[in-house]
Amino acid sequence: MTAPARLSPGDPAPGFSLPTDTGGQLALADLRGRKIVLYAYPAAMTPGCTKQACDFRDSLASLQAAGYEVVGISPDKPEKLAKFRERDAITFPLVADTDKTVLTAYGAYGEKQMYGRTVTGVIRSTFVIDEEGRIERALYNVKATGHVAKLRRDLGLD
């Protein structure tokens, strides 16, 4: 497997309809007309992913006040996402991409460097999608800690 194709500003955001942590389905089309922060993370309930989810949770009110909806996506099963939501009081949708099709379409699944080795997995990434469904920002290989604060600065919210 080679490095995944990456999205760039202006690209159409790949559509999806995925199961959620609450047992429903969430489609990108359902969010049309709103700005979306879609962030991809490797695994629910791991230290880095928990830190990142809690940072988004703690910033959710100000992001929503600025017109942004937050959605987390991982290859976890919906049942694990439900436990993650419950355990950490996550207040935004988490979607399950168990076959990694959507993560791959966003360039957030493929070869990456981890501890000096090349491995295949989820590339921690964040996508800002505009009201028309186009990529406004595509941020790859982001850090779990401090990323939400940097994103808020980049979006002019701080």
Order of alpha helices (4+ residues) and beta strands (2+ residues): beta-beta-beta-alpha-beta-alpha-beta-alpha-beta-beta-beta-beta-alpha
